[in-house]
Amino acid sequence: MIHDPATVVAQGVEARDRSLQDDLRDLADEARTAAEAEFAFQKSRATYAGKSLPKIAGLLVGAAVLAFFAMMALVVGLIIALAPLLTAWGSMALVTIVLLGLALVVALVARSKFKETMVIIGDDRSSESQS
């Protein structure tokens, strides 16, 4: 930024007339103003996010419902596709057994992760008393 030499000289004279206490007071006022502006900005962001969350949650629930129906359509299609090979009951039994096996694997992985998490967040006193 290019300044006019006359302005710089005038500001220099004005700056010499000011005390350190005045400068610190101005700095504190500017800091307070900046903090209030930042607080207002963060408050408006939080308000916006708070108003958006119910809509986002509703959209996620809708997506989960649609995904559930898509998986059911896949299962029914798989049963119908296997029916000529295994009969209707056989294909239903096979698909059910495979899905239950997958559910068991997912449940065991979840249990393992839960145990790992509990070891990490558990306090040392409870582990010492079990030893």
C-alpha positions, 0 to 999 in steps of 0.5 A: 500500500502506497501512502502519501508522505504528508499523511505518513508525517501527520500520522507519525506526529499523531502517533507520538502524541498518543500514550502507550495506555491509549494504544493498549486500550484501543488494542483491547477494544479491537480485540473485544470487537473481534471476539464478539464478531467471531462469537456471533459468527460461530453462533450463527453457524451453530444455529444453521447447523442445528436447523439442518440436522433434522432434515439431514437425519430424515434424509438418512433414514429415508436412504436406509429404508430404501436400502433395506427394501433394495436388499429385500428385493435382492434376497427375493430375487436370489431365492427365485433364481435358485428355486429351479436348482434347489426347489423353493424351500431349498433356495429359501433355506440356503439364502437364509443360512448364508445371511445368518452366517454373514450376520454372525461374522459381522456380530463377532467383528463388532464384539471384537471391536467393542472389547478392544474399545473397552480395553482402551477406554477402561480404567486401570483400577478395574483391570487391577482388581480382576488380576 
